[in-house]
Amino acid sequence: MRIGKMLTIGACVLAPAMTMAQAPSLQEQLSAQYKVTRVGKITGTPTIVEAGTVLEVQKTGIAAFPPNSIRDCSSSYQNGNIKEPGKFCTNMAAARGQRPLYLATGEKVYITKLEVNTEKDKVTLEVLECDTCNAVKEPSSYKAEVNFLFAKGTLSSASAGQVEDTIGQLFAISNGGK
C-alpha cells in the first residue's frame, strides 16, 4: 500500500516535468509558422525546389546582395529600426563588384533560413527575392539576411507569438504568395 502511494505521488510530480520537456522549442514553433523554402541551383542561379512561406517587406532598408555573393552581409532589426550591414562587409562586396539592393516595401521574398539563437537573443531570417511573386522581367534573386536582436534574456522566456510580432514589423506573411 505504501509503495503504491509513493508511486502515485512520484507520477504526479514527474508528469508535469515530462510534459514541459516535450513542449516544442521556440525554433520548432517558429518553423511551424514560417515554412523554409528549399532552394537548389541550376546553372548557378537559385531555383525553388519546394516553395515555403512568402513574406512581404513592411519597411524599406534591408540590404540584399546578388545570389552569387560569397559572403552574406546581414542587416539587423532592433526596437523598430533597421541597421545596415557594416562597412567592412559592404566594402568587401563592393570590391567584388557586388552592390546592395535595398528591398522595397511591398516586395515579396521567400524564407530560406530560420535560426533561433537563445544565447545571443537573436533570430536570423535569410530571405530570397520571389521573382515570380514580384512579376519581374529580369530575374535577380537577390538575397538578404536579417538578424532580429532582442534584449538580453528575452528569447529564453519569449513566446513564439511575441517573436512573430517583432518579425511582423518587418515582414508580413503574404496571402497572395507564389
C-alpha positions as CSV (number, residue, x, y, z in Angstrom):
1,M,0.0,0.0,0.0
2,R,2.8,2.4,1.0
3,I,4.7,1.6,-2.3
4,G,1.5,2.3,-4.3
5,K,1.1,5.8,-2.7
6,M,4.7,6.6,-3.3
7,L,4.4,5.6,-7.0
8,T,1.2,7.7,-7.3
9,I,3.0,10.7,-5.7
10,G,6.0,10.2,-7.9
11,A,3.8,10.0,-11.0
12,C,2.1,13.3,-10.0
13,V,5.4,15.0,-9.6
14,L,7.0,13.7,-12.8
15,A,4.1,14.1,-15.1
16,P,4.2,17.9,-15.3
17,A,8.0,17.8,-15.7
18,M,7.7,15.3,-18.6
19,T,5.0,17.5,-20.2
20,M,7.3,20.5,-20.1
21,A,10.2,18.6,-21.5
22,Q,8.0,17.7,-24.5
23,A,6.9,21.3,-25.3
24,P,8.1,22.4,-28.7
25,S,11.1,24.7,-28.7
26,L,10.9,28.3,-30.0
27,Q,12.7,27.2,-33.1
28,E,10.1,24.5,-33.7
29,Q,7.2,26.8,-33.1
30,L,8.6,29.5,-35.5
31,S,9.4,26.8,-38.1
32,A,5.8,25.7,-38.0
33,Q,4.7,29.3,-38.7
34,Y,7.3,30.2,-41.3
35,K,8.0,27.3,-43.7
36,V,11.5,27.5,-45.1
37,T,11.8,27.3,-48.9
38,R,14.1,24.7,-50.3
39,V,16.4,26.2,-52.9
40,G,18.7,24.4,-55.4
41,K,21.0,25.8,-58.1
42,I,20.7,25.1,-61.8
43,T,23.2,27.0,-64.0
44,G,24.4,29.0,-61.0
45,T,21.0,30.6,-60.3
46,P,18.8,29.8,-57.3
47,T,15.9,27.6,-58.3
48,I,12.9,27.0,-56.0
49,V,12.7,23.2,-55.3
50,E,9.9,23.5,-52.7
51,A,8.2,26.8,-52.0
52,G,7.8,27.9,-48.4
53,T,6.2,30.9,-46.8
54,V,6.2,34.1,-48.8
55,L,6.7,37.3,-46.8
56,E,6.0,40.8,-47.8
57,V,8.5,43.5,-46.8
58,Q,7.0,46.1,-44.5
59,K,9.9,48.6,-44.2
60,T,12.5,49.7,-46.8
61,G,16.1,49.4,-45.9
62,I,17.1,45.7,-45.9
63,A,20.3,45.3,-47.8
64,A,20.2,42.4,-50.3
65,F,23.0,41.0,-52.4
66,P,23.3,39.0,-55.7
67,P,22.7,35.3,-55.4
68,N,26.4,34.6,-56.2
69,S,27.8,36.8,-53.5
70,I,30.4,35.0,-51.5
71,R,29.5,36.5,-48.1
72,D,26.2,37.4,-46.6
73,C,26.2,40.9,-45.2
74,S,23.5,40.9,-42.5
75,S,21.1,43.8,-41.7
76,S,19.9,44.0,-38.1
77,Y,16.5,44.9,-36.8
78,Q,16.0,46.1,-33.2
79,N,13.5,48.3,-31.5
80,G,11.8,49.1,-34.8
81,N,14.9,50.2,-36.6
82,I,16.8,48.6,-39.5
83,K,20.6,48.8,-39.3
84,E,22.6,48.2,-42.5
85,P,25.5,45.8,-42.7
86,G,28.8,47.0,-41.5
87,K,31.1,49.0,-43.8
88,F,33.7,46.2,-43.8
89,C,31.2,43.7,-45.3
90,T,29.8,46.1,-47.8
91,N,33.3,47.2,-48.9
92,M,34.3,43.6,-49.4
93,A,31.2,43.0,-51.6
94,A,31.9,46.2,-53.5
95,A,35.4,45.1,-54.2
96,R,33.9,42.1,-56.0
97,G,31.5,44.4,-57.9
98,Q,28.5,43.5,-55.8
99,R,26.5,46.4,-54.6
100,P,23.5,46.0,-52.3
101,L,20.0,46.4,-53.5
102,Y,17.6,47.6,-50.8
103,L,14.4,45.6,-50.6
104,A,11.3,47.8,-51.1
105,T,8.2,47.9,-49.1
106,G,5.7,45.5,-50.6
107,E,8.3,43.3,-52.2
108,K,7.8,39.6,-51.7
109,V,10.5,37.2,-50.5
110,Y,10.9,33.5,-49.6
111,I,12.4,32.4,-46.3
112,T,15.5,30.3,-47.0
113,K,16.8,30.0,-43.4
114,L,15.3,30.5,-39.9
115,E,17.5,30.2,-36.9
116,V,16.9,30.9,-33.3
117,N,19.9,31.6,-31.0
118,T,18.6,32.0,-27.5
119,E,22.1,32.5,-26.0
120,K,22.6,35.6,-28.2
121,D,18.9,36.6,-28.1
122,K,18.9,36.6,-31.9
123,V,16.6,35.2,-34.6
124,T,18.0,35.1,-38.1
125,L,16.0,35.1,-41.2
126,E,17.6,34.6,-44.6
127,V,15.3,35.6,-47.5
128,L,15.4,35.4,-51.2
129,E,13.5,37.6,-53.6
130,C,10.5,35.9,-55.0
131,D,10.9,36.9,-58.6
132,T,7.6,35.2,-59.7
133,C,5.7,36.8,-56.9
134,N,7.1,40.2,-57.8
135,A,6.4,39.8,-61.5
136,V,9.9,40.9,-62.6
137,K,11.0,40.8,-66.2
138,E,14.7,40.1,-65.4
139,P,15.1,37.5,-62.6
140,S,17.5,38.7,-60.0
141,S,17.0,36.6,-56.9
142,Y,18.8,38.9,-54.5
143,K,19.2,37.5,-51.0
144,A,19.3,39.2,-47.6
145,E,19.9,38.1,-44.1
146,V,18.3,39.9,-41.2
147,N,19.2,39.4,-37.5
148,F,16.3,40.3,-35.2
149,L,18.0,41.4,-32.0
150,F,16.2,41.1,-28.6
151,A,17.1,42.5,-25.2
152,K,19.3,40.2,-23.1
153,G,17.5,37.2,-21.7
154,T,14.3,37.8,-23.8
155,L,14.3,34.7,-26.0
156,S,14.8,32.2,-23.2
157,S,11.2,33.1,-22.0
158,A,9.6,34.7,-25.1
159,S,6.6,33.1,-26.7
160,A,6.5,32.4,-30.4
161,G,3.8,35.0,-30.7
162,Q,6.0,37.7,-29.2
163,V,8.8,36.9,-31.7
164,E,6.3,36.6,-34.6
165,D,5.0,40.1,-33.7
166,T,8.6,41.5,-33.9
167,I,9.2,39.7,-37.2
168,G,5.8,41.0,-38.4
169,Q,7.0,44.6,-38.1
170,L,9.5,43.9,-40.9
171,F,8.0,41.0,-42.8
172,A,4.2,40.2,-43.0
173,I,3.1,36.8,-44.2
174,S,1.8,37.3,-47.8
175,N,-1.6,36.0,-48.6
176,G,-1.1,36.3,-52.3
177,G,2.2,34.4,-52.3
178,K,3.6,32.3,-55.1
